[in-house]
Amino acid sequence: MLEWKHEANGKRALLIQGARRIGKSTIVEEFAKKEYSSYLLIDFNKASASVKSLFNDLMDIDFLFLQLQTIYNVSLENRKSLIVFDEVQKCPMARQAIKYLVQDGRYDYIETGSLISIRQNTKDITIPSEEERIDMHPMDFEEFLWATGDTASAPLIRSFYEKRLPLAAAHRSKEKDIRLYMLVGGMPQAVNEYLDTNDLSKVDAIKRNIIQLYSDDFLKLDPSGKTSRLFMSIPSQLSKNMSRYYPSAAIGSIDSKKEEELLANLEDSKTVLVSYHADDLNVGMSLTKDISKYKLYVSDTGLFITMVFWDKSFTENVIYRKLIADKLEANLGYVYENLVAQMLTATGNNLFYYTFEKDEKHSYEIDFLLSRGSKICPVEVKSSGYRTHASLDAFRNKFSSRIKQSYILYTKDVQKDGDLLFLPFYMAELI
């Protein structure tokens, strides 16, 4: 946001996209307080029809600014003030007006948008080219540590990662931290509840409310309920260790065009992360991805874990205690896979995976592929049985000339085995 302010210098608005309840409004308002002499925030969820109608006619921009300052009791200063359009998808004409407001040049503009597809609400307007977009995600692991008052661990973990050194005695403590992060997640409301109560059952109740909110929003977008069912079936499909997500398993048979529409709505909502199958193992994997073959992850692993236990009206604290102690009698590989997807996305990576034939009935699979320079880095997720990694071994033999570094993410400490690097999950954001 600071880079945008200084580099754009009023010539571009900023659109912050993200799922609901991840703190977009809060962080934008904090930014406005610290970086501007004054700011005017219009929450289009609450704004009256008369406020929204002001953006229907921009013939007299002076009148628009006068009205807004009077209604919101805010004095705006030339090049020192910010105007925030919160939940801008609720007022498409305000989004369209950005072009002319930026050209006017008096103030800076930040828009926020969430969940119900911005595309759905802007199909009849002209999208402003004077708009820079960034995605906001749930709190990452480092931010979670900050929230708990721990500002020392992240730099230390980075130092050990860069030196490829094991944490030794400190490893168990960091493993406990990453499991706590998995359970609580990165939704600010859930994190605050944990900090206030130290009661994971109350945290679970917050997460259930957020999931229900998402489900209700999906129903507004798609009254058939198919989008909601696709979302809720993510844990089930990941737990079966399938090589792709099958919409038909959640909603029955649909044609490819309808599948693309439903997937686009899910992707636009920012509640899910999509990992596409890479068909050509070159750096530009997005150019050859197979849009019909993909995996879905939940954007926040804390929500994902609550969805895993959705068959109960609440997730008992005993389950959380066993999870945090790593003693729950279940294969949690798919939970860790969701965690890695979230952590890689938080650091700006697009998600891709790869499968190739093992024999007539079986295939090898690489969980994640990352582009680094002119090479690729395969990443395999192991919650147990880390000594066997047949898929990664076969991949390294087949594509050795294209690989920069191979990684296994697992629950133990840093170690190297030739050119294979084993890293604990709390280092996933660093690769």
C-alpha positions, 0 to 999 in steps of 0.5 A, a space after each residue: 500500500 505504501 509502494 502504491 501511494 508513493 509510486 502512483 502519486 494520485 494517478 492510479 486508484 488501488 483496489 484491494 480484493 479479498 474474501 470477507 472477514 479478512 480485515 480489508 476495511 480495518 487495514 485500509 482505515 489504519 493506513 488512512 489514519 497514518 498516511 493522510 491528513 484526513 480520510 473519507 470512508 464510504 461503506 457501500 454496505 451501509 450507504 444510503 441510496 442518496 449517497 450511491 446516486 451521487 455517482 450517477 452524474 459526474 458532470 459537477 465533481 466539485 458538487 460531489 465532493 461538497 456533498 460527501 464532505 457534508 454527509 460524512 462531516 469530513 474536510 478533504 485537503 488537496 493531495 493530502 486526503 484519501 477517499 475509501 470505497 469500502 465494498 465497492 461492488 455494492 455501488 458499480 457506478 462508484 467503481 466506474 467513477 474512479 476513472 474521472 476521480 483519478 483524472 481530477 487528481 485532488 485525492 487518493 482512492 482505495 477500493 475494497 471488494 469481497 466475496 460475491 464476484 466483483 465481475 457479477 456486479 460490474 458487467 454493465 459498467 466500464 472498468 477503470 484502467 486507472 486502477 491497480 489491484 492487489 489481493 489480500 489474504 488471511 494473516 500468514 504465519 509470521 503475522 499470526 506470530 506478531 499477533 501473539 506477541 512473538 516478533 523474534 521467531 520469524 527472523 530467527 526461522 529465516 536465518 536458520 532457513 538461509 543457513 540450512 541449519 536445524 533448529 534443534 531444541 527450538 524445533 518442537 516449539 515452532 512445530 507447536 506454533 505452526 499447528 496452533 496457526 493451523 487450528 486458529 487460522 488467519 481470520 482476524 476475528 478468530 485470532 482475536 477470539 483466541 487471544 481474548 479467551 484462549 478457548 479453541 471451542 469459542 474460536 471454532 464458533 467464530 469460524 463456523 459463523 464465517 463459513 456460514 456467512 460464505 455459504 449464505 453469500 454463495 446462495 445469493 450468487 447461486 440460489 441452486 446451492 451448487 457453488 456452496 456445495 462445491 466449497 463445502 466438499 473441498 475437505 472431503 475431496 482432498 482427504 481421498 487423495 484424488 489427483 484432481 477435484 471432481 465437481 460431479 462428486 459434489 453436485 452431480 453431472 454438469 457441462 464444462 461451461 457451467 463448471 467453468 462458471 462455478 469455478 470462476 465464482 469460487 475463484 473470484 470470491 477469494 475463499 478458495 485457492 485453485 491449483 491447476 495441473 501444469 501440462 508443460 514443465 517450463 517456467 511459464 506454467 500459467 500459459 500451459 495449465 489445464 483449466 479442466 484439471 485442478 485442485 481446490 483448497 480453502 484460503 484459510 486452513 483454520 476454516 478448513 479444519 472446522 469444515 473437516 469436522 462440520 458433521 458436528 455442531 461444534 468441534 470439541 476442544 479434545 479434538 483441538 488438543 489432540 491436533 495441537 499435540 499431533 496425536 489425532 488418530 487420522 492421516 492429516 496429510 490433506 490438512 498440511 497440504 491445504 496449509 502449504 497451499 495457503 502459505 505459498 499463496 501468501 508469498 505471491 506464488 501461483 499454485 500448480 501441480 503435476 502428474 505423470 504416468 507410473 504404470 497403466 493403472 497408477 500415476 506419480 504426483 507432485 503436490 506443488 511446482 514453483 517457478 524460480 528463475 529459469 528453473 522449477 522447484 518441486 514440493 512434496 508434502 509429507 505428514 508421515 512416512 517422509 523416508 519414502 518419496 517415490 513420486 519426487 524421486 521419479 520426477 527428479 530422475 525424469 526432469 533433472 535438467 529443469 530442477 533448481 531445488 527439490 523440497 519435502 515439507 514435513 513435521 521434522 527439523 531441517 535436513 539435507 539428503 544430497 540435493 533434496 532439502 527437507 524443511 519443517 512446515 513453518 518454513 514453507 513461506 520462505 521457499 
